[in-house]
Amino acid sequence: MRCKQFIIVSLAGVVLAASLASCGGAVPASSAAASSVAASSVMVSSAAAETALPDGVYTADFETDSSMFHPNEACNGKGTLTVENGVMTFHVSLASKKIVNLYPGLAADAEANKTAWLIPTVDTVTYADGTTEEVYGYDIPVEALDTDFQLALLGTKGKWYDHTVSVRNAEPKTEQAAETPADGAYTAAVVLEGGSGRATVDSPAALTVAEGKMTATIVWSSPNYDYMIVDGEKYLPTNTEGNSTFEIPVAALGTPLTVTADTVAMSKPHEIEYTLTFTLE
C-alpha cells in the first residue's frame, strides 16, 4: 500500500510540474514538495476514513494468495476482528498446526525481528459432522481493512514464505452469531418450563445447524400435542405414531425460547405456553 501511495503522489507532482511548465513558469522545489505532501496527506486521510471502524467486535473475511494458507473450513473463510482504542486485531483459526509462526512483513526480514513474530494460540474448531480438532490460531495486527499487506509464515521445516493477505468485509458480530455453532449435527440439553409441570420433553434433543440456522427435534412425553407455535409460525408433528415430535427453529442457545403447544388431552384443545432453553452438550 505504501508503494502505491508513493507512486501516485510522485505522479501527481510530475503532472503539476508539467502543467506549470507549459504555462511558461518554472516550478520551485518548495512548491513541488508542498504539493506532494498535501496530496499524500489527502490520500492517507481518505484511506483512514474509509477503513476506520468504531471500537467493537466484528466478523470479517480473511483472503490470502495461497490455497495452503487460509482459515479453517469450519470458519467459512472468516475470523474475528477486534477494534480497541482504534487499534485493529484480527483473530483467525487456521487449518492445522503446520504454520508455527507468522511475521507481519517480508520473509527476508523475519529472522532479524524475532520479537515481532506472532505466537500461535490453540483453537478448537467444530466441523459439520460434529467432530472437533485443535488447530493453531493467530492474532494479526491490521493497519487498514480491504487492503493487501505482507504476512510471512514459518512452516514446520523452518523456512519462511512470503504471502499477501487482506482482511475484508467487516460486519458487526452479533450475539446470535457468537452462540450459533458451525453447520452440523449436535445434541443439546433441553430445559422445559411452564404449563402445569406434568409435561416433559426428551433431553438431550437432536440439534442441527444448516446455513447458520438451528433446528431442534422436540419429543414430548405425550402423543396429544397436535401443533406448536414458535415466533408466530405453526409447526405440525413430524410423526403419526408415538409421542408428539416436532422440528422447530432455535433462535439462540442458552436463551429461553417461548413456544406454544396445543394439547388435545382434555375435553377441549388448549394452547399452553412454555419456554425451552437449549445448551450444547
Residue pairs with C-beta under 8 A, 6 or more apart in sequence:
1 47
1 144
1 147
1 148
1 149
5 40
5 43
5 44
8 39
8 43
9 36
9 39
9 40
9 43
10 36
12 35
12 36
12 39
13 32
13 35
13 36
13 39
16 27
16 32
16 35
17 27
17 32
20 26
20 27
21 27
47 144
47 147
48 144
50 146
51 144
51 145
51 146
51 147
52 86
53 81
53 83
53 88
53 145
53 170
54 83
55 83
55 84
55 85
55 86
56 82
56 83
56 172
56 173
57 80
57 81
57 82
57 83
57 172
57 173
58 80
58 81
58 82
58 83
58 170
58 171
58 172
58 173
59 78
59 79
59 80
59 81
59 170
59 171
59 173
59 177
60 78
60 79
60 80
60 81
60 90
60 145
60 167
60 168
60 169
60 170
60 171
61 77
61 78
61 167
61 168
61 169
62 70
62 71
62 77
62 78
62 79
62 90
62 92
62 165
62 166
62 167
63 77
63 165
63 166
63 167
63 168
64 70
64 163
64 164
64 165
65 163
65 164
65 165
66 163
69 94
69 99
69 153
69 163
69 165
70 77
70 94
70 95
71 77
71 78
71 79
71 92
71 93
71 94
71 95
72 93
72 94
72 95
72 123
72 125
72 135
73 95
73 127
74 93
74 125
74 126
74 127
74 128
74 182
75 92
75 93
75 125
75 182
76 182
79 90
79 91
79 92
79 93
79 167
80 90
80 91
80 92
80 173
81 88
81 89
81 90
81 91
81 142
81 167
81 170
82 88
82 89
82 90
82 91
87 141
88 141
88 142
88 143
88 145
88 167
89 139
89 140
89 141
89 142
90 139
90 140
90 141
90 142
90 167
91 121
91 137
91 138
91 139
91 140
92 137
92 138
92 140
93 123
93 125
93 135
93 136
93 137
94 135
94 136
94 137
94 138
95 135
96 135
96 136
97 120
97 134
97 135
97 136
98 155
98 156
99 120
99 136
99 153
99 154
99 155
100 120
100 136
100 154
100 155
100 156
101 117
101 118
101 119
101 120
101 153
101 154
102 117
102 118
102 138
102 140
102 151
102 152
102 153
102 154
103 109
103 110
103 113
103 116
103 117
103 118
103 151
103 152
103 153
103 154
103 160
104 116
104 118
104 140
104 141
104 149
104 150
104 151
105 113
105 116
105 150
105 151
105 152
106 150
106 152
106 162
107 152
107 160
107 161
107 162
108 160
109 152
110 117
110 152
110 154
110 160
111 160
117 154
118 138
118 139
118 140
120 136
120 137
120 138
121 136
121 137
121 138
121 139
122 134
122 135
122 136
122 137
123 134
123 135
123 136
123 137
124 132
124 133
124 134
124 135
125 132
125 133
125 135
125 182
126 132
126 181
126 182
126 184
127 133
127 182
127 184
128 182
128 183
128 184
129 184
129 185
130 184
130 185
130 186
140 151
140 167
142 149
142 167
143 149
145 167
145 168
145 170
146 166
146 167
146 168
146 169
147 166
148 164
148 165
148 166
149 164
149 165
149 166
150 162
150 163
150 164
150 165
151 163
151 164
151 165
152 160
152 161
152 162
152 163
153 160
153 161
153 163
154 160
154 161
155 161
175 252
176 251
176 252
177 212
179 252
179 253
179 254
179 255
180 209
180 212
180 214
180 252
180 253
181 209
181 253
181 280
182 209
183 209
183 210
183 211
183 212
184 208
184 209
185 206
185 207
185 208
185 209
186 206
186 207
186 208
186 209
186 280
186 281
187 204
187 205
187 206
187 207
187 280
187 281
188 204
188 205
188 207
188 216
188 253
188 278
188 279
188 280
188 281
189 203
189 204
189 278
189 279
189 280
189 281
190 201
190 202
190 203
190 204
190 205
190 216
190 218
190 276
190 277
190 278
191 203
191 276
191 277
191 279
192 199
192 200
192 201
192 274
192 275
192 276
193 256
193 274
193 275
193 277
194 272
194 273
194 274
194 275
195 272
195 273
195 274
196 272
199 220
199 221
199 222
199 261
199 263
199 272
199 274
200 220
200 221
201 218
201 219
201 220
201 221
201 276
202 218
202 219
202 221
204 281
205 216
205 217
205 218
205 219
205 278
206 216
206 217
207 214
207 215
207 216
207 217
207 250
207 278
207 280
208 214
208 215
209 215
213 249
214 249
214 250
214 251
214 253
214 278
215 247
215 248
215 249
215 250
216 247
216 248
216 249
216 250
216 276
216 278
217 238
217 245
217 246
217 247
218 228
218 245
218 246
218 247
218 248
218 276
219 243
219 244
219 245
220 243
220 244
220 245
220 246
220 261
221 243
222 243
222 244
222 263
222 265
223 241
223 242
223 243
223 244
224 244
224 263
224 264
224 265
225 237
225 244
225 246
225 261
225 262
225 263
225 264
226 236
226 237
226 244
226 262
226 263
226 264
226 269
227 234
227 235
227 236
227 237
227 261
227 262
228 234
228 235
228 246
228 248
228 259
228 260
228 261
228 262
229 235
229 259
229 260
229 261
229 262
229 271
230 248
230 249
230 257
230 259
230 260
231 249
231 251
233 249
235 246
235 247
235 248
236 246
237 244
237 245
237 246
238 245
238 246
238 247
239 245
248 259
250 257
250 278
251 257
253 278
253 279
253 280
254 277
254 278
254 279
255 277
256 275
256 276
256 277
257 275
257 276
257 277
257 278
258 273
258 274
258 275
259 273
259 274
259 275
259 276
260 271
260 272
260 273
260 274
261 271
261 272
261 274
262 269
262 270
262 271
262 272
263 269
263 270
263 272
